[in-house]
Amino acid sequence: MGLGKLKDTETSVLDLQRQLTVFEKELQAKDKAANEKLQLMVVEQKEAEQQRELSIKTSKELEIKQVEIAKRQEVVQRDLSRAEPALIAATESVQGIEKKHLDELRALAKPPDNVRKALEPVIALISGQPVKHEWNDIKAWLRKDNFKELVMGFNKDNINPKVKAFIKKNYLEKKEEFDIEKIKFASKAAGPLAMWVSSLVDYAEIFDSITPLRNEVAALEEQEAEMKTRKQGLDQLVAQLDQNISQLKLEYG
């Protein structure tokens, strides 16, 4: 019986040794996998920290850029605000022109010189042609049902430079001939239109003078948009890396 027990014990020991060999191989594999996870976790952690720092840096740069844009926009708006109220007031005066006052102009075979000179630049603006229009051509424009709408809806930010130069040279710089007060006295329709021409050209002058500044603001806003997109990408990457690290910690454990 003792010999039988010894034999059984020997067999059990051999079985356990075989199992131990298998476990040792599994342990080595697990140990290797754990080390690989640990190394990967370290790499991901380092990458996450770098991207997080870059995101913070981008945020600070973005804040600086936004402050810079606000300052530039303030200058642009301040300059435009010098001319815009006069233009708004003149446009409202045009809106107040009554049909009977336009009819009076349409009925004139030969208008007073100052009335004609008040209307010539109006037609030059809305037609986009830097020329002195004949009175019959001017009357054809005045007869249009949407004439006032053409004037009031005119794009103040997109005046033809040639038309603007033409009006300045031939009308606005000739103060005696283009006297708004006298034009108002001569015609209740031509007066507001002359005011509109004068204030519109003044606005255009300022608008054109700040074109480099407006272009700078546009470039800054483009950079701001790119930085926002970059920061958003960095934040998403950091979030993904954090998620990867959490999963690796789980697997490592």
Order of alpha helices (4+ residues) and beta strands (2+ residues): alpha-alpha-alpha-alpha-alpha-alpha-alpha-alpha-alpha
